[in-house]
Amino acid sequence: MSFHFFSQTTSIAMTSMVRGAPLYKRIAVPKHIFVLAVVVSDGVNFLLSLIPLALLIVLLRHPLTPALFFLPVSLLILVAVTTGVSFIVATITVFFDDLTQFYQVILQAVMYLSALFYPISIVPPGWRIFIDANPMYHVVQLVRYPVYYGALPPVASIVCASLAAAVALAAGVWLFTRNSDRFVYYV
């Protein structure tokens, strides 16, 4: 669920600057709005998708634990990572349009390295480093632990996900701001 939000939002935000070019070529608007509009609209959809999840938790009598109070922090970190990566891919796509096809392959690899469909226990110890090095694995754990396991996520996942969010957001905003004046020449 959290990875779906990440992949869908970044994929749509990737082309937001190219699709919005006719508007910002004619009218002086802040270019950040195009990427942020995608993140906010997909964020609202994500929050609405939590309603059926909450109903299922209640109907299936899944125990409601205090760890669920950590969920807003998890979602904030998820949105920060997604926003940062959205700014990065939106900027790169303006200059290299082929990224749109290549990005789907990257998302597929990140998805398999996030241990979404298999338990982490089946991964051999020598290969575990690839999963631990993936920031999205830790972000997914921040949402998975409170909802599915009823426990707080491991401290290592909280630290790695928070660091990934800070780096992605800072790098994304910096890259976008630095290059946004040149967008009109490439779209």
C-alpha positions in Angstrom: 0.0 0.0 0.0 2.7 2.5 0.9 4.9 1.4 -2.0 2.0 1.7 -4.3 1.6 5.3 -3.2 5.3 5.9 -3.8 5.5 4.3 -7.2 2.2 5.8 -8.5 3.0 9.3 -7.3 6.5 9.5 -8.6 5.5 8.0 -11.9 2.8 10.6 -12.4 5.0 13.5 -11.1 7.7 12.5 -13.5 5.8 13.9 -16.5 4.1 16.8 -14.6 6.6 19.4 -15.8 6.3 18.2 -19.5 2.5 18.1 -19.3 2.4 21.5 -17.6 4.7 23.2 -20.0 2.0 24.9 -22.1 0.7 26.6 -18.9 4.0 27.8 -17.4 5.3 28.9 -20.7 2.5 31.4 -21.0 1.8 32.4 -17.4 4.3 33.0 -14.6 3.4 30.3 -12.0 5.7 28.6 -9.5 6.8 25.4 -11.1 6.9 23.6 -7.8 3.1 23.6 -7.9 2.9 21.0 -10.7 4.8 18.4 -8.7 3.2 19.2 -5.4 -0.3 19.0 -6.9 0.5 15.4 -7.9 1.8 14.5 -4.4 -1.2 16.1 -2.6 -3.8 14.6 -4.9 -2.3 11.1 -4.6 -1.8 11.7 -0.8 -5.6 12.3 -0.5 -6.3 9.1 -2.5 -3.9 7.3 -0.2 -5.6 8.6 3.0 -9.0 7.6 1.5 -7.6 4.1 0.9 -6.8 3.8 4.6 -10.6 3.8 5.3 -11.2 0.3 3.9 -8.1 -0.9 5.7 -9.4 0.5 9.0 -12.8 -1.3 8.3 -11.0 -4.5 7.6 -9.0 -4.2 10.8 -12.1 -3.7 12.8 -14.2 -6.4 11.0 -11.4 -9.0 11.3 -10.9 -8.1 14.9 -7.2 -7.4 14.4 -5.9 -6.0 17.7 -5.7 -2.2 17.9 -2.5 -1.4 19.6 -0.9 1.9 20.8 1.6 1.4 17.9 -1.0 2.8 15.6 -0.3 6.2 17.0 3.0 6.0 15.2 1.3 5.8 11.8 1.1 9.6 11.2 4.9 9.7 11.6 5.3 6.9 9.2 3.0 8.6 6.7 4.9 11.9 7.1 8.2 10.2 6.3 6.6 8.4 3.3 5.3 11.6 1.9 8.7 13.3 2.4 10.5 10.6 0.5 7.9 10.5 -2.2 8.0 14.3 -2.6 11.8 14.4 -2.8 11.9 11.6 -5.4 9.1 13.2 -7.3 11.1 16.5 -7.6 14.2 14.6 -8.7 12.5 12.5 -11.4 10.4 15.5 -12.7 13.6 17.5 -13.1 15.5 14.7 -14.9 12.6 13.9 -17.2 12.6 17.4 -18.6 16.1 16.9 -19.9 16.0 13.1 -20.5 12.5 12.0 -21.7 13.6 8.4 -22.0 13.6 8.2 -18.2 9.9 7.5 -18.2 10.4 4.0 -19.7 13.5 3.3 -17.7 11.9 4.4 -14.4 9.4 1.6 -14.5 12.3 -0.9 -14.6 13.9 0.9 -11.6 10.6 0.8 -9.7 10.3 -3.0 -10.4 13.8 -3.6 -8.9 13.1 -1.4 -5.9 9.9 -3.2 -5.3 11.6 -6.6 -5.2 14.3 -5.2 -3.0 11.7 -3.9 -0.6 10.5 -7.4 0.5 6.9 -6.7 -0.2 5.8 -10.1 -1.3 8.0 -12.4 0.7 9.2 -12.6 4.3 12.7 -11.2 4.9 13.6 -14.4 6.7 13.9 -16.3 3.4 16.6 -14.0 2.1 20.1 -15.5 2.6 22.3 -13.5 5.0 24.8 -12.6 2.2 22.0 -11.0 0.1 20.4 -9.2 3.0 22.7 -6.2 2.5 20.9 -5.3 -0.7 17.6 -5.1 1.0 19.0 -3.2 4.0 20.6 -0.7 1.7 17.3 0.1 0.0 15.7 3.1 1.7 12.2 2.1 0.5 12.4 -1.2 2.5 12.7 0.9 5.7 9.9 3.2 4.7 7.6 0.3 4.0 8.6 -1.2 7.4 7.4 2.1 9.1 3.9 1.5 7.8 3.9 -2.3 8.0 4.9 -2.7 11.7 2.1 -0.6 13.3 -0.6 -1.8 11.0 0.2 -5.5 10.5 2.3 -6.5 13.5 0.9 -4.0 16.1 4.4 -3.0 17.1 6.7 0.0 16.7 9.1 -0.4 13.8 12.8 -1.2 14.6 14.8 1.9 15.5 17.2 1.1 12.6 14.3 1.4 10.1 13.1 4.7 11.7 16.6 6.2 11.4 17.2 4.9 7.9 13.8 6.1 6.6 14.1 9.5 8.3 17.5 10.0 6.9 16.3 8.9 3.4 13.4 11.3 3.7 15.6 14.2 4.6 18.2 13.5 1.9 15.5 12.9 -0.8 13.6 16.0 0.0 16.6 18.3 0.3 18.2 16.9 -2.9 14.9 17.0 -4.8 14.0 20.6 -3.9 17.6 21.7 -4.5 17.8 20.0 -8.0 14.4 21.2 -9.0 15.0 24.8 -7.9 18.4 24.9 -9.5 17.1 23.8 -12.9 13.5 25.1 -13.0 14.5 28.2 -15.0 15.8 26.1 -17.8 12.7 24.0 -18.2 11.1 26.2 -20.9 14.1 25.6 -23.2 13.7 21.8 -23.1 10.0 21.2 -23.2 
